[in-house]
Amino acid sequence: MKKLLGVLLVGLVLVGCTSKDDLKKMLKENPEIITEAIEANPEKFIDALNNAVKAAQDGQASKREEAEKAALEESFNKPLEATIRSDESFRGNKDAVITLIEYSDFECPFCARGYNTVTELMNKYKGKIRFAYKHLPLSFHPNAMPASQYYEAIRLQDEEKAWKFHDKIYDNQAKLRNGESFLKAIAKEVGADMTKLAKDVKSEKVQKRIDEDMEEAAKFGFQGTPGFLLNGIPVKGAYPTQHFDGLIEELQKRGKIKL
């Protein structure tokens, strides 16, 4: 409204000999001038207001787009470096030129979308991509942390069983609301040693690994889930496969990778 009033004042100054200060004083003493003008020309007023709002939104969108482009350019030049542990569990070719890392929450519905996207990427770039799953269980998802603990405890036994556990949660995510009974059922289904699992699931070793993942995610600015790093380029959110295709294509153009 302030911007619109400013435009109105300038217009009045341009079409007459009244100073801006005089107009301000006049409108302050006689505010009905504005209301009468609006009532006399409601459609023009609404058009002017809509135009002002659109111009402001376009300006903000343009600034946001420029900031995003600058951030993307920065990430191509200075990719983020995730910690790759000596016992990191990878899906795909462990020596692949494309490294995709996800910071995820087993209970997050957007992470279920991310799971589908990762599956598509693993099939599309088979042999040329490797994928690692890291944890970012959000506090408002009560079953996310227990699911991460079960995953890591099973991973200590067998990587393949842990990956099967991972898949079954995302394939049946709605059942996660049943909590630990669901997690135990899946653990048994994938063939985990339940005695060892009960010992490891709340262990310091398991919790330390999850905490490290969460700290790394925070360092990279991932506050929500899912968050990805594609060869160090951050992707915040459940973007479709095509978005990752575009990044991979750009990496090739820049000579960063060769498929």
PEDA-V145837 format. One record per helix or strand of 2 or more residues. SS is the DSSP state (hx for helix, st for strand). FROM is the first residue (numbers start at 1). TO is the last residue. Records with the same first field share a line. If there is no record, write none. Layout:
SS = FROM-TO ; FROM-TO
This chain:
hx = 2-14 ; 20-29 ; 32-40 ; 42-77 ; 109-124 ; 144-155 ; 159-171 ; 173-178 ; 180-189 ; 194-200 ; 204-219 ; 241-253
st = 90-92 ; 98-104 ; 129-135 ; 227-230 ; 233-236
